[in-house]
Amino acid sequence: MEKSTETKADIRERALKLRAEIGKTERRKAEQEIKERLIGASFYEKAHCIYCYASFRDEVGTRAIIEESLKQGKKVAVPRVIGRRKMAFFFIKSMADLRPGAWSIPEPGPWCKKSPLPDSDTLVILPGAAFDRSGARVGYGGGFYDLYLAGNEECRRVALAFSVQCAGEIPKDVHDVCVEMIITEKELIRCSQDYPETR
């Protein structure tokens, strides 16, 4: 998965294939470890609001994370597609507020209140196909998170991924939004620490 030999499309295809091949037992164990690593992190504990994707297909599951966050009294918002390459987050009170939306991905119903843009009290949990240790991310090609988070330096950005989704190096475009941390079943990667901006 090197920058010199693979494009983002190549990296995406390969990572999604590897992710899909994870067995059910291994997946359940990995998701539990990812959840525990996230819930135990200080940046999660300090966040008043959790903006989290609703997992779909082979993504790292977020149901348990959303339910735990609500149980702790945190405000939880989930994204909804509102136009071409555009999405917004909406507060939910339970998983029952979600219903199939764009591409059958669970989204907040029309009764849910739109949440403000994330600020310093917000932890944004992003999905993705592949990530590298610098925080570069390959999404699914729609650019929704890149557009939504463009120019927002206040909120914390963390990605959830299985270790097989971690690439060697991902090519970056100017508009790409990077993540600060990546949580896998094996480790918590602090991207700014591993690859400082000054390098």
Phi, psi and omega in degrees: 000049183267147182304323185288339185244344183231141175275173176301321180297320178296314181297316180300311183299316182292315182295318180293325177295314179296321180296319181292337183275356179292130181290160184299315181295314179297321180296313181300316180296316180296317181296323178294319180293321178296315180300313181296322180293322179291308183300329181275354183281143182297325181292333175286314181302322183282339184288130176275329181238139176241114176260110191229138175291151173268116187298149185217137179054242188268006182295157172304126183296140181241358182305310182296326179292316179297315181295320178294320180296317178295320179298324179282355179087011177282152173280133182239130177235144182233144184284151173225135176288129182239004180172184181295118182060019181238138175219163175220158178260147180227138181291140174237154178255341176197171178296341179292345178282352182264145175213160181301131180237225180302131181057023180069011177287135179301132180223156176297142178290169183294345179279349183281142182280135178293136180267155178287171176299144183297143180236198185292343178268006186249136172252120179261122180257114186258147170269179176171166179272318183208155181217155170239174189288352175274352181099358177295145188227140169249116178273214182256008174101353183273336180075016184297311182289324178300317181288318183295321184262003182306125176078000182266106181258359186279315186283155174275142183235118180233142178251145173253131182204151169283152184301332180293346179272357180275120183262166178293304177205134182248131177295137182251140172255161183303322185275356184291135175264126179267162176257154180274330182217150176232127179250121175242178178290348183255332186196166170252113182266118175267101190298318182294333179280319181289322181226083181303151181300336185278353185298000000 
